[in-house]
């Protein structure tokens, strides 16, 4: 083989090698393209399959829970509402779960759910109503009445809520009367256990024994020393009964002592009259005692006023101190004026606005800086302009009178008068 032939063979070999390499490369590229295309089809099919299925979310879980609730499958409903809350906690979901728990008589859990709902929305009426139901079943009659009352204020024309409030109020009043009656009965029994000599005669039996024979009125003929042992909260009732017995006894004692028939008849007549009037007198006295007990409880609660953080808490305390401007002023002073817009949000009513301003005016001379701060921050409450513009003419006249006679009187220092005059325009008082 000559040299030229060798070169030709070498070139043929190189071309053959390149062709094989190119062919191999093309084969690999084709395989890769095929694999990618096949994988793409698979991914597409998987994606479409997921898209065709319903993916759980808060709304779908809530709707499913509602369906279970309609079917009275309350446990399944609770599970759905719980998943809905896990996806997105809302006042509605908490209140729905509370209702399902009420159906299963899990009242404490229902109360907690309603509280969570109100933390998210403090004007959600269903949460107040359902918490009132749960609290009634838990024996928390006062708190139940308060929740129902606030729900009624949010929807005054809601007949169901009005009935719920009336029922809750009745239960609470019965509870107060029962407690007062129990306290009175215990006190009378304690007094009856001490033996007392009457008119120099031998000691008499306990009041409880006397009551079985002649009723509670005759059981209170006690000496002055024994009357002093009666606690203050029951002494008024017992004193009234003792006075009546003493007066009647003084008129008949002489006749009875002589043993005359007329004296005996008079004594019997007196006992009959006492027996007829005893029950109404006792009932009226117990009601008075219950009223005094409620007043004392209100005053005791006012000793430790805590700053409210929601409109519900504020109005609850405010109404509790109704009629006592000093206690309402203490409530206002316990909170920062800068918190007013955050507390009230959209919950400030025109009536409450006027009441707050009247209360603020009552301590104007004591702390003018605080008063000015309250008035200024009230104007920053959401929807304040709408509330003020829609005030009744009588309410506007009250505000105008307060501004003229208190806030902008001749005794008001100049630096405060200028600020208050500026705030006057924000209240649309001209």
Secondary structure, 3 states (H helix, E strand, C coil): CCHHHHHHHHHHHHHHHHHHHHHHHHHHHHHHHHHHHHHHHHHHHHHHHHHHCCCCCHHHHHHHHHHHHHCCCHHHHHHHHHHHHHHCCCHHHHHHHHHHHHHCCCHHHHHHHHHHHHHHCCCCHHHHHHHHHHHHHCCCHHHHHHHHHHHHHHCCCCHHHHHHHHHHHHHHHHHHHHHHHHHHHHHHHHHHHCCCECCCCCECCCHHHHHHHHCCCHHHCCCHHHHCCCCHHHHHHHHHHHHHHHHHHHHHHHHHHHCCHHHHHHHHHHHHHHHHHHHHHHHHHHHHHHHHHHHHHHHHHHCCCCCCCCHHHHHHHHHHCCCCHHHHHHHHHCCCHHHHHHHHCCCCCHHHHHHHHHHHHHCCCCCHHHHHHHHHHHCCCCCHHHHHHCCCHHHHHHHHHHHHHHHCCCCCCHHHHHHHHHHHHHCCCC
